[in-house]
Amino acid sequence: MTTVYDIPLRTLTGEPTSLAAYRGRAVLVVNVASKCGLTPQYEGLERLQRTYGDRGLTVVGVPCNQFAGQEPGSAEEIATFCSATYGVSFPLLEKSEVNGDNRHPLYRVLTERADADGEAGDVQWNFEKFLISPDGEVVARVRPGTEPEAPEVVTAIEAQLPA
């Protein structure tokens, strides 16, 4: 059986990686974009990383240009924007498709998870959040309009922290 840890990924700079690097940690995977009305959610994501990183959380951003072309930049432009504008310290993966025929294999697994309303399937927009437990199970899905630091997100994260 394939787990999220087995799926080959690439960092924003093109280096091979996988979520296995975070085995034993809670992971919050979020499709991100630099030119979206929800882009200020980077601030909340970074605060989550800083608040819970030492306790076993890793936020992972996945740039995606599928929603109204709101992530048109190159890898270097994305990295510069995230660092300079929001002080992003969490890892970013290569730009990927999260829906459709070219959906990244990671998102094939993630989108099987239903949200709080019982809806699975396609990602609705930028900044949809998926929480993965320390043992690699997709345990929560939070739609884009919910802020990263909303009580239900924080509660779900805290319940998955290994430390």
Legacy VTK file of the C-alpha trace (Angstrom):
# vtk DataFile Version 3.0
C-alpha trace
ASCII
DATASET POLYDATA
POINTS 163 float
0.000 0.000 0.000
1.301 3.430 -0.931
1.382 6.018 1.835
1.981 9.751 1.616
5.552 8.986 2.668
6.166 6.933 -0.497
5.171 9.635 -3.000
8.148 11.243 -4.754
8.176 15.022 -4.422
10.480 17.845 -5.430
11.439 20.900 -3.435
10.828 24.338 -4.903
14.436 24.277 -6.104
13.904 20.933 -7.855
15.647 18.617 -5.396
14.079 15.172 -4.851
12.327 14.777 -1.495
9.316 13.120 0.097
7.128 13.542 3.137
9.108 10.669 4.680
11.464 13.428 5.825
8.669 14.407 8.243
7.688 10.932 9.444
6.829 11.187 13.134
5.672 14.805 12.792
2.288 16.338 12.071
2.319 17.872 8.582
-0.005 20.572 7.279
0.060 20.534 3.465
-1.356 23.682 1.849
-1.631 24.648 -1.832
-0.424 28.236 -1.918
-0.400 31.185 -4.333
1.273 34.592 -4.327
-1.408 36.668 -6.050
-4.594 35.483 -4.353
-6.982 37.276 -2.026
-6.129 34.550 0.488
-2.350 35.059 0.173
-2.199 36.791 3.595
-2.866 33.307 5.034
0.897 32.854 4.644
1.167 34.915 7.858
-0.973 32.456 9.817
0.800 29.464 8.314
4.160 30.895 9.308
2.898 31.595 12.853
1.724 27.967 13.082
5.169 26.814 11.954
6.907 29.028 14.502
4.495 28.165 17.326
4.335 24.405 16.804
7.478 23.557 14.845
9.456 22.661 17.963
6.533 20.509 19.125
6.381 18.438 15.950
4.500 20.339 13.221
5.804 21.035 9.747
3.837 23.236 7.361
4.508 22.351 3.712
3.492 24.766 0.965
2.669 23.555 -2.554
2.531 26.434 -5.036
-0.261 25.976 -7.562
-1.235 28.077 -10.580
-4.545 26.309 -11.321
-6.841 28.892 -9.753
-7.156 32.002 -11.936
-3.395 31.955 -12.647
-2.630 33.287 -9.171
0.820 31.644 -8.907
2.476 32.593 -12.199
6.006 33.041 -10.845
9.114 30.973 -11.330
10.501 28.953 -8.440
12.956 31.761 -7.674
10.208 34.405 -7.772
7.992 32.329 -5.474
10.827 31.776 -3.000
11.743 35.473 -2.975
8.127 36.572 -2.546
7.465 34.147 0.319
10.662 35.022 2.141
10.612 38.793 1.630
6.877 39.363 2.079
5.904 36.827 4.731
9.186 35.548 6.215
8.229 32.006 5.257
10.550 29.483 6.890
8.560 26.319 6.167
9.416 24.132 3.157
7.917 24.794 -0.254
7.555 22.123 -2.915
7.671 22.581 -6.664
4.672 24.169 -8.356
2.112 21.403 -8.887
-1.392 20.783 -10.134
-3.837 19.778 -7.424
-6.847 18.975 -9.632
-7.517 17.415 -13.023
-5.743 14.880 -15.202
-2.290 16.137 -14.191
-3.066 16.199 -10.454
0.104 15.476 -8.496
0.059 11.969 -6.944
0.206 13.550 -3.472
-3.046 15.357 -4.181
-4.633 12.164 -5.519
-4.246 10.828 -1.976
-5.058 14.057 -0.139
-8.272 14.784 -2.045
-9.721 11.412 -1.022
-10.101 12.917 2.461
-13.488 14.509 3.150
-13.830 17.890 4.812
-15.960 18.610 7.895
-19.102 18.557 5.716
-18.258 15.109 4.334
-17.166 16.427 0.914
-14.095 14.903 -0.731
-12.814 15.474 -4.269
-11.248 18.467 -5.951
-9.454 21.230 -4.119
-11.764 24.272 -4.148
-9.195 27.089 -4.297
-5.799 28.238 -3.071
-4.961 27.634 0.601
-6.881 24.399 1.128
-5.280 22.631 4.086
-4.662 18.907 4.707
-3.412 17.650 8.067
-1.346 14.472 8.116
-0.748 12.606 11.373
2.740 11.588 12.532
2.064 8.078 11.196
1.134 9.346 7.716
-2.664 9.272 7.847
-4.592 12.182 6.295
-6.709 13.138 9.310
-8.278 16.489 8.418
-9.163 18.662 5.455
-9.908 22.355 5.862
-11.325 24.447 3.042
-9.592 27.620 1.824
-11.819 30.178 3.548
-10.823 28.920 6.998
-7.869 30.805 8.419
-4.819 28.732 9.412
-5.151 29.786 13.049
-8.903 29.161 13.315
-9.773 27.256 16.499
-10.777 24.099 14.636
-7.434 24.045 12.780
-5.379 24.648 15.927
-7.341 21.982 17.819
-6.767 19.450 15.030
-3.043 20.265 14.903
-2.616 20.059 18.676
-4.311 16.648 18.686
-1.658 15.365 16.247
1.485 16.790 17.846
3.867 14.006 18.814
5.719 15.950 21.479
LINES 1 164
163 0 1 2 3 4 5 6 7 8 9 10 11 12 13 14 15 16 17 18 19 20 21 22 23 24 25 26 27 28 29 30 31 32 33 34 35 36 37 38 39 40 41 42 43 44 45 46 47 48 49 50 51 52 53 54 55 56 57 58 59 60 61 62 63 64 65 66 67 68 69 70 71 72 73 74 75 76 77 78 79 80 81 82 83 84 85 86 87 88 89 90 91 92 93 94 95 96 97 98 99 100 101 102 103 104 105 106 107 108 109 110 111 112 113 114 115 116 117 118 119 120 121 122 123 124 125 126 127 128 129 130 131 132 133 134 135 136 137 138 139 140 141 142 143 144 145 146 147 148 149 150 151 152 153 154 155 156 157 158 159 160 161 162
